[in-house]
Amino acid sequence: MNWFQETYDSTCSATPVLLHRSNTLEYNAVAPPGTRIVTEETMGNLGQALRKSVISLADAGAWADPGAVETQFRAHGLLAQGLADRFSVKPRSI
C-alpha cells in the first residue's frame, strides 16, 4: 500500500487484500486501513458463486451474450461493486 500511495495520486484508491486461513492478526501485526482478508471459508464461497454462474451460462449456451454474463455475475455477487465485502472479511486483533 505504501508503493500504491507513492505511485498514484488521490484520485485513485485501492483495497489491500490478503489471502490467509484466518482473519486474526498476530499480537504485533497491523493491517493497513481498509484491509480485507480472503479466508478459506470466503474463498470457498467465491468458488461456489463462480461455479454456479459458469454452470448456468454453460447450460444456456450464453457465453457470447454479455447481458447473460452480467445477469449471472450480478445474481451471484460477482460484479466489482461489493465483491470484496461479500467474499472477504475484516481483520481482527487477538
N, C-alpha and C positions, 0 to 999 in steps of 0.2 A: 504494500500500500504506500510505503514511502516513495518507491520508484514512481508509482502512478501519480501521486500528488506532485512530484517534482517534474514529471514529464508533461502532464496535461493541466490546462487551466481550470478555473472554477465552473466553466460551462459543462464539464464532463464529470460523471460520477461513476462509482464502481462499488460493488458489494464484495467484500472479502469472503471467500468460501473455502472451507476446509473439508476434506473427506476423512472421517475418523469414526471409529467404532462407538465412541462416546462423545457426548457434548459437555462432559465435565472437565473443566480445566484443572491442571495441576495447581497446587497451592501458590506457586510462584509464577504462573503463566498469566499473561494479559493478552487478550484478543483485541484487535483494532475495533473501533466503534463500528457497529452495524454488521459485525461478522455473523455468518450463518454457517452451520455445520451439517453436512450430509452424513447421517449415521447409517448403520446397517439397515435399520428399520425404514428410514426415509428413502434410502436407495432402493429397497425392495418395493416401496410404494411407487416410486418413479418407474421402475421396471414394469410393474403391473399396469400402470397407466399407459405406458408406451406399447406394451403387448396388446392391450385391448384396442387401442387406436389402430395399430397395424393390422390386427385380425379383421376389424371392421372394414378398413379400407381394402384389404385383400379380398374379402368376401364379396364386396360390392364392385370390385374391379375399378376403384375410384382414384387410383394413384395419380392419374393425369388431371384430375379435377381439383384445382386449388381451393375451391369452395368446400368440397367434401373433406379435404385435408384440414382446413381451418375448423370446420364443424366438429370433426373428431378430436382435434387437439383442444379446442375450446371445451368440449364435453368432458375431457379428462384432465383439465387443468394444465395443459402443456404449452400454452401461449406464454410469451415473455412476462406479461403482466401477472404477478402473483406466483410465478414459478418457484422463486426462492422461498417464499412464505409457505408454500404447500409442501415442498419436498426437502426442506431443511429445518433446523431448529436453532434457537439462540444458544450460545454457550452459557454454561452456568459454572459458578465457582464452587469449590469444595466448602 
